[in-house]
Amino acid sequence: MSSPPPAPAPTAQLRKAALAAWIGSALEYYDFFIYGTAAALVFNKLFFPSSEPATGTLLALATFGVGYLARPVGALVLGHIGDRFGRKRVLVATVLLMGVATFAVGCLPTYETIGIAAPALLVTLRLLQGLSAGGEQAGANSMSLEHAPANRRAYYTSFTLGGTQFGQVLATAVFLPVAVLPEEDLLTWGWRVPFWLSAIVVVAGLLIRRTLEETPVFERERSADEVARLPLAVLFRDHLGSVVRVVCASTIATVSTIFTVYALSYAVNTVGLSRSAMLWVGVLANVVALAAIPVFGLLADRIGRKPVFLGGTIGCGVLMFGYLGAISTGNYLLIFVVGILMFGVVHSATGGVWPAFYGEMFPARVRLSGTAVGTQIGFAVAGFAPSIAAAVAGGDGSNWVAVASVVAVVCVINAVAVGTGRDYVHTPTEQLGGEPVRRSSPDRVTATAP
């Protein structure tokens, strides 16, 4: 016999959950994105100096992608913990692991000092970052969704992505004064400062998240002894189709990694544009996104998830040609206008919706695992997109059309996955993902058709 639906979370706790998701994700992704900025600007010279310039850049961007390889592993481990023992434990663990790993990157000796051990240590720490990120967004997203009222789920879960965008703003903004340092200062101590500042993550993140209450949805399952002992087994047996759909849809993150990492490297290292100017494009685009994401979340609560998501996907596939083409011309005004339009406005339509769209595909007992595993496999593909783009371009500035075409193909994959999925906008929270209607054992469910 099924348990009654959980009581709505008090308003104060609901706001606290959204704020904790926003701030925690901001701190977490500040760490994750400063690595991407450093990979685009300096790591080729510090950790791969013996390579040809184009090869060094390719290797540096590959270390950025390595973090995405570890994210599915982190999703498996942290997803199990979150669905078995609670969302709060995951949120505390991710912020601690990310902060420590990022601070350690800033302390690394370079290739000139210890040789091949330097890039090996760099990759190791990047893997630890990836493990942490593998559970961060899914944990924050599940916490927000399960605290939110049914008619505001997209709005409140959008705060998770708002935090991610702010982390990206902060990461880029911190690099702005560093990027204008003389080359010698930049390559000796300047690049380390943004990584050392991540010590704040450990303190601030733990203080924020330790005081957060567990979600009423998870507490109901725990009190009714309905928590799955092996959430991953339940997930892959009963919800594999939803996992595959989330994997395909999550490749939309390719737009973000191409914009943040490849386009920056292309503009500075190939076209020869100003580092600081290109960093400002990212800052302003993300500032616009901070306002746009919750607006699209509100819109998705009114008209549904799919129309908003698909509009953002199609728009990004088209505008990437405009953005890379603008960079190839060296026209700063055009670069700013198209970059802000694409990433600040249009891409925000996907970011404001996917936290709800993905989380709603799964029932509570496997929600964190399903969201984490699905997104992190898709994000792993996106993480290597800058390396793939660099290989496709081959250091030739005229090959930007080929890179934009790769992004367009990814957007088509996303559009098919989203367009053929179910929109749960009007479904009560306790019935999301096909809530089990009968149970024959603690870890076996028979779910309604999605």
C-alpha positions, 0 to 999 in steps of 0.5 A: 500500500502506497504512503500518503504524499509528503506535506509541502515544505515550509516556505522558509525551508523551501527558500533555504533549499533553493538558496543552498542549491544556488550558492553551493553550485556557484562555489562548486562550479567556480572551481570547475570552470577556473580550470577550463579558463586556465586550460585555455590560456596557460596550461599548454605553456606550463604543463606541455611546453615541449609540444608544438603550440597546437599540440600543447593546446590540444593536450591542455584542453584534453585535461579539461575533458578528463574531468568529465570522464570522472563525472559518470563514476562520481555519479554512480557513487554519489547517486547511490549515496544520495538515494540510499542515505539522503541528498544532504550527505551528497551536497556536503561531500561534493563541496568538500572534495571539489574545494580540496582538489582545486586548491591543490591544483594551484600548488602544483609544480610545473613541467619545468620543475618536475617533468612528466610528473606535473601533467600526471598530477594535474590530471589526477586532481582534475579527476577528483574534480570530476568525481565531485561534480558528478554528484553536485548538480543532481544532488542540488537539483533533487533537493530543490525539486523535492522541496518545491510545490508541484506548480513551481518545480521548474522555477525552484530547480532553475536556481541550481543552474543559476548557481552554476552560471554565477560560478562561471561568472566568478571564475571568469571575473577572477581571471580578468585581472590575472589575464592582464598581468605581464606574461612572466607574472602570469606564468609564475604565480598569477595563474595560481591565485584563482585556484588558491581562492577555492579554500573559501569553498570548503568553509562557505559550502560546509557552513551553508549545507550542513544546516539544510534539512533533508527533503520531505520526499526522502524522509517519507520514503525512509520512514515508510522503509521504501528506500532502495537498498541498491538504487542503481540496480532499480534504476537500470532495471526499471528506468533505463529508457529515461537514463538514455534519454537524459544522456542524449539530452544532456549533450546540449552542454556541448554549447557551454564547453565550446563557448567557455573553452574552445571559443576562448582558445580559438579567439586568443591562440588562433585569431589573436584577439585580446584575452581580457576582451574575450573573458568579458564576453563570458562574464556579460553573457553569464550575467544575462543568464543569471536573470534569464534562467529563472524567467525560463523556469517560470515560463516552463511552469506555465507552458511546459518544459518541452517548448522552452527546452526545444526553442533553446536547443534550436536557437543554440544550434543556429547561433553557434555559427554566428558566434564562431564566425564573428570571432573569425572576423575579429569584430569585437562588437559582433562577438559581444552581441552574438555571444551574449544573445546565444549563451546569455539568452538562448542557451538559458532556455535549456538551463532553466528547464533541464533540472526539472525536466530530467529530475521529473523523469524518475521517482524519488527512490532513484531520482538522484542516481538517474539524474546524476548518471544520465547527465554526467554521461552526456556531460562527459561527451560535452567535456571532450567537445573542445578537444574534438573541436580543436582536432577538427579545426586543426589550428586553421582559423577557417575551419570554424564552420566545421566546429559549428557543424559539430555543435549543430549535430549535437543540438539535433540529438538533443532535440530528438531526445527532448521532443520524444520525451514526456512533459511532467509539468502537470504531474503531482510530485509523488507521481513523477517518473511513473510512481510504483503502483505495487511492490513485491520486494524492498528493491523491486517495483512495477512502474506505470508506463512513462 
